[in-house]
Amino acid sequence: MERPGKLPPLPALRVFEAAARLSSVSRAADELFVTHGAVSHQIRALEEHLGFPLFHRQGRAVVLTAAGEELLQAANGALRQIADTVTSLKRRANPNRLSVSVMPSFASRWLTPRIGAFIDAHPTAEVIITATGARADFSRDGMDVSIRWGPGGYPGVRSELLMDDVLFPVVSPSLCAGHPLRAPADLAGVPLLRSEGEDWAPWFRAAGLDWPEPSSGLMLSDSALVLQAALEGRGVALARRSLAASALRAGKLVRPFDIPIEARHAPEGLANDLPPDLPFAQRPLWRYWIVRPERTDTPLLAAFLDWLRAEAAADLATPLDPVPTGRGSFATLR
């Protein structure tokens, strides 16, 4: 094995790689949990050590020089390889450890109530669930698998469809008793709970209502919080089936109308690139995906994925509680 040649200061190289990859000193500072000034200082120190510039300064923007581009490719490849190797070594050192990244809403309303069955079947396993809206970086974060809500097509990883979903209104029995909802137009008399990214307007159109998107009332950033507000009788929520199913089966929520719609949204990070009047049916269909790195699954991960697929299939196959579909009638929906 050959001895490495003379290397630049490694802390400065790591800071440079982040700033160059993100094309931003501020974003690099956020990623590395340091100050903007610390990033700038490390980059200047690295340039002085090397004897040539790595960035062109254009106001607040930073643009790589030709030398900076070349160094970025080498630094990124080397750092990722080190991270991959360390992650692999940790995994082999503790094969009974499983790290799962999942959105907070899905974690609280779907995964956590079920995970006890998997742990009971694998009592020696350490299962770590990280609830986050951020997409997992498997090399950096050491995650084994991620469950994502989105359009799919994630680059550089393996992705597998877990399950589809639909949205429909749900309401607490107590609120429904005080405000009978016999037809969609009756929603005009009750508060409508709102969640970022899950608009009411497409459901209004499916229900034959020419209503605009609500602009008042309670707006929450997380789908699980909207569902909790509905459980507390604060209004009618437009909920995902996956998140509302257990409460419906328990009778804690009811479905006043048999009018589900598909979950369609702008792709993550691309909402501003789509025309605001793009027809609902032309928006990307969002689903739940199993996302994991391009490496061999451990026996524990393989067992978890088998359990996860079986749970999703069983959930979709289990009917929801009977729901009213019109005056005096009920239907059982799946």
Buried (B, 14 or more C-beta within 10 A) or exposed (E): EEEEEEEBEEEBBBBBBBBBBBEBBEBBBBBBEBEBEBBBBBBBBBBEEBEEBBBEEEEEEBEBBEBBEEBBEEBBEEBBEEBBEEBEEEBEEEEEBBBBBBBBBBBBBBBEEBBEEBEEEBEEBEBEBBBBEEBBBBBEBBBBBBBBBBBBEBEEBBBEEBBBBBBBBBBBEEBBEEBEBEBBEBBEEBBBBBBEEBBBEBBBEBBEBEBEEBEEEBEBEBBBBBBBBBBEBBBBBBBBBBBBBBBBEEEBBBBBBBBBBBBBBBBBEEEEEBEEEEEBEEBBBBBBBBBBBEBEBBEBBEBBBEBBBEBBEEBBEEEBBBBBBEEEEEEEBE
